[in-house]
Amino acid sequence: MPEKKQNDFTRRLIDLRESKNWSKTEVARRLGLSSMQRYANYEYGTNEPDSNMLKQIASLYNVTTDYLLGKNSTPVWANKKDTSDLEKFLKDNEGSMTYGGEDLTEEEKEQVRVAMMTIFWKRHKHD
């Protein structure tokens, strides 16, 4: 049997499935897979989904593919609209990021983005 490799992706798949109280069989059915084992191998880390399947999984759980792949720490409960709204706000206001009349450096802008995202997620988690 192949060695099981748990990583951000496999942990997030398991957490998402368990948050819905779904079995692996139920997830496979919802994804239109003919075999539960194919989905289970994603959770076990023995196989990886292709890009189309990755998009289907993200859609099923209403999360981004970046979240699934561990590329960001957007909370599970944040849906795609939350993420795109915050991204749009930050992008639209990026050019006006100043302090004391001085433009911020790229590093400072990134720190502001991180701080704003932290505030946003904390505030919305308790709504």
RACOR-V436458 format. One line per field, one symbol per residue. ss: DSSP state (~ for helix, > for strand, _ for the rest). phi: phi as a letter, one per 40 degrees, with the letter a starting at -180 (. if undefined). A space follows every 10 residues. Layout:
ss=???
phi=???
This chain:
ss=_______~~~ ~~~~~~~~~_ ___~~~~~~~ _____~~~~~ ~~~~______ ~~~~~~~~~~ ~___~~~~__ _________~ ~~~~~~~~~~ ~~~~~~_>>_ _>>__~~~~~ ~~~~~~~~~~ ~~~~~__
phi=.cccbcbdcc ccdccccccc fbcccccdcc cgccbccccd ccccgcbbcc cccdcccdcd cfbccccdcg cabdddcccd cdccccdcdc ccbdcbcbag gccccdcccc ccdccccccd ccccccc
